[in-house]
Amino acid sequence: GENLKKDQEVKKEHLKWTQTMDDAYIQALLNQHYEGYQVDGTFTTMAYNNIVKELKDKLSKDLTKGHLMNQMKTLKLHFNECYDLFRNGKFSGFSWSPVTKTWNAEPEV
């Protein structure tokens, strides 16, 4: 009945994201930002519709707005964890190398 239907909807929304998918998604978000479909830090419904179409074309995957919203939460969580770790720059013991494009740290860190 009703519970089975809800379980199927939840399972349908679960999707394993790859680095390639994340890269394409982030690029699609940037494209929408530059097109003006981000208002006060929030992407519009049109932006998500455009991203669904762009990712379907690029990745050949039927993603939904729900998939995108869930992955946005995951990306924000990962960003915040990294930001907290590295935000103090030299005081945290980490430094960014523009040459190697990697983080560096002293051995004791």
C-alpha positions in Angstrom: 0.0 0.0 0.0 1.0 3.5 0.9 4.2 2.5 2.8 5.5 0.4 -0.1 5.0 3.4 -2.5 7.0 5.6 -0.1 9.8 3.0 0.1 10.0 2.8 -3.6 10.2 6.6 -3.9 13.1 6.8 -1.4 15.0 4.0 -3.2 14.5 5.8 -6.5 16.1 8.9 -5.2 19.2 7.1 -3.9 22.0 7.4 -6.4 25.8 6.7 -6.3 27.6 9.8 -7.4 31.0 9.6 -9.1 33.7 12.2 -9.3 32.8 12.7 -13.0 29.2 13.3 -12.1 30.2 15.8 -9.4 32.5 17.6 -11.8 29.7 17.9 -14.4 27.2 19.0 -11.7 29.5 21.7 -10.3 30.2 23.0 -13.8 26.4 23.0 -14.6 25.9 25.0 -11.4 28.5 27.5 -12.4 26.9 27.8 -15.9 23.5 28.5 -14.2 25.1 31.0 -11.9 26.7 32.9 -14.8 23.4 32.8 -16.7 21.8 34.6 -13.8 19.7 31.7 -12.5 21.0 32.0 -8.9 19.1 34.6 -6.8 20.4 35.6 -3.3 22.5 32.4 -3.2 19.7 30.1 -4.2 19.3 28.4 -7.6 16.0 28.9 -9.2 13.6 26.2 -10.4 14.7 27.1 -14.0 18.3 26.5 -13.0 17.5 23.0 -11.8 15.5 22.2 -14.9 18.4 23.4 -17.0 20.9 21.3 -15.0 18.8 18.2 -15.2 18.8 18.6 -19.0 22.5 19.4 -19.2 23.5 16.4 -17.1 21.2 14.1 -19.0 23.0 15.2 -22.2 26.5 15.0 -20.7 26.2 11.9 -18.5 23.3 10.0 -20.2 21.6 9.7 -16.7 18.1 10.5 -15.8 18.7 12.7 -12.8 15.9 14.4 -11.0 15.8 17.7 -9.1 15.6 15.5 -5.9 18.9 13.9 -6.9 20.5 17.3 -7.4 19.2 18.7 -4.1 20.5 15.6 -2.2 23.9 15.9 -3.8 24.0 19.6 -3.1 23.7 18.8 0.6 26.5 16.3 0.3 28.8 18.7 -1.6 28.1 21.5 1.0 28.9 19.1 3.9 32.2 18.1 2.3 33.0 21.7 1.5 32.4 22.8 5.0 34.5 20.0 6.5 37.4 21.0 4.2 36.9 24.7 4.8 37.0 24.2 8.6 40.2 22.2 8.2 42.0 24.6 6.0 40.5 28.0 6.7 43.3 29.1 9.1 45.9 28.7 6.3 49.4 28.7 7.7 48.1 28.5 11.3 46.5 25.1 10.6 49.8 23.7 9.3 48.4 23.4 5.8 49.3 25.6 2.8 48.1 25.6 -0.8 50.7 25.3 -3.5 49.6 27.0 -6.7 52.4 25.2 -8.6 51.4 21.6 -7.7 47.7 22.6 -7.1 47.8 20.5 -3.9 47.8 21.1 -0.1 51.1 20.8 1.6 51.8 20.2 5.3 54.8 19.9 7.5 55.5 16.2 8.6 54.3 16.9 12.2 50.9 18.0 10.9 
